[in-house]
């Protein structure tokens, strides 16, 4: 049963609050995918295009959900390292480009981004009448066959080209920066030109839809990503799985709700260091889940109350969600699936008040926001959260609005409308012919 959380520092006791003041989704029922529409879509000749499958991220989980809509579709990627991913990805029909044959390509895939437009442009997609790209980089740049429809599920316009070029250049060796700067300028031009060849854009958030409008001058329909609300659930009456304790690293685990949680890829723009420095000052325990180039730096600045545990299994991750006092979310994200997973487990979120978090967290009800990405602002928000009695049942109900079934239904309805729901018909009748 979901429960409320009486917010007291270091001792957030559980209590049932069935009469919550705010009922976010009391009138909502779980959508059911339309069997007939779904069956019709499964008869279409569909190709799924995805940037790469190297390390597991939110975009990759969206790809799995798209494949649930189109189980007949092969998945074309620039590069893949399926051995590093869960078994569910190894069951897909994944096909790489010529980049796959380059020595060490999967270890340095981000350095190969300037080559990916050429790799995707040379994919042979003859015979497919619906192309669905899942793109945060170059996947939307594929050349579709005559008469085929191209729907792009856009996780974000290319961040390092449009929004974070200086950070990308700062991470580039000085001798290579002039070339990298020229490559980014070319990528921006290519990105905008190829965006005009997409027939229909789907954005993962209103925040991303605004950036699609800004960078591409295109409109997009918003369909939020799917969250596995059947797996990520509040703790039941059974004993919780034991997970490492940040307060007592020598212990094998703890069942206490005595820590805060940060889950992130450890790269600069995610602002994990801001949270670590805030908890250094607060002296409260923080568990950091994730890996990346910033990990050693974070471990070097973290004090004894902060523990970086690296990547963990989904089962352990769920245990962390269930046991934490709150999730800390300091980055500006395009949507952010992690905050919704935490809410699905009945836990509140303390988030930076920009980007996709504004669409997934309800201020004062399922979490609170801070307005500056500084340690002082994070620390103040953590203290403010202490004064709120969180209702875990309400938090959980809000998260259910982002379920996997809801995503499948909305994608099915959208693409069904695009192709007219007539497999084997002429999808080109619904194409939005564009040039450039």
HELIX and SHEET records of a PDB file:
HELIX    1   1 UNK A   35  UNK A   41  1                                   7    
HELIX    2   2 UNK A   58  UNK A   69  1                                  12    
HELIX    3   3 UNK A   82  UNK A   84  5                                   3    
HELIX    4   4 UNK A   87  UNK A   90  1                                   4    
HELIX    5   5 UNK A   98  UNK A  101  5                                   4    
HELIX    6   6 UNK A  105  UNK A  107  5                                   3    
HELIX    7   7 UNK A  109  UNK A  112  5                                   4    
HELIX    8   8 UNK A  113  UNK A  121  1                                   9    
HELIX    9   9 UNK A  139  UNK A  141  5                                   3    
HELIX   10  10 UNK A  159  UNK A  162  1                                   4    
HELIX   11  11 UNK A  165  UNK A  170  1                                   6    
HELIX   12  12 UNK A  174  UNK A  176  5                                   3    
HELIX   13  13 UNK A  177  UNK A  195  1                                  19    
HELIX   14  14 UNK A  206  UNK A  216  1                                  11    
HELIX   15  15 UNK A  268  UNK A  270  5                                   3    
HELIX   16  16 UNK A  272  UNK A  282  1                                  11    
HELIX   17  17 UNK A  295  UNK A  301  1                                   7    
HELIX   18  18 UNK A  314  UNK A  323  1                                  10    
HELIX   19  19 UNK A  337  UNK A  344  1                                   8    
HELIX   20  20 UNK A  357  UNK A  360  1                                   4    
HELIX   21  21 UNK A  375  UNK A  385  1                                  11    
HELIX   22  22 UNK A  392  UNK A  399  1                                   8    
HELIX   23  23 UNK A  400  UNK A  402  5                                   3    
HELIX   24  24 UNK A  404  UNK A  419  1                                  16    
HELIX   25  25 UNK A  427  UNK A  430  5                                   4    
SHEET    1   A 3 UNK A  13  UNK A  15  0                                        
SHEET    2   A 3 UNK A   4  UNK A   6 -1                                        
SHEET    3   A 3 UNK A 390  UNK A 391 -1                                        
SHEET    1   B 7 UNK A  94  UNK A  95  0                                        
SHEET    2   B 7 UNK A  74  UNK A  80  1                                        
SHEET    3   B 7 UNK A  46  UNK A  53  1                                        
SHEET    4   B 7 UNK A 130  UNK A 135  1                                        
SHEET    5   B 7 UNK A 149  UNK A 154  1                                        
SHEET    6   B 7 UNK A 200  UNK A 203  1                                        
SHEET    7   B 7 UNK A 220  UNK A 222  1                                        
SHEET    1   C 3 UNK A 260  UNK A 263  0                                        
SHEET    2   C 3 UNK A 286  UNK A 289  1                                        
SHEET    3   C 3 UNK A 306  UNK A 310  1                                        
SHEET    1   D 3 UNK A 326  UNK A 329  0                                        
SHEET    2   D 3 UNK A 348  UNK A 352  1                                        
SHEET    3   D 3 UNK A 367  UNK A 370  1                                        
END                                                                             
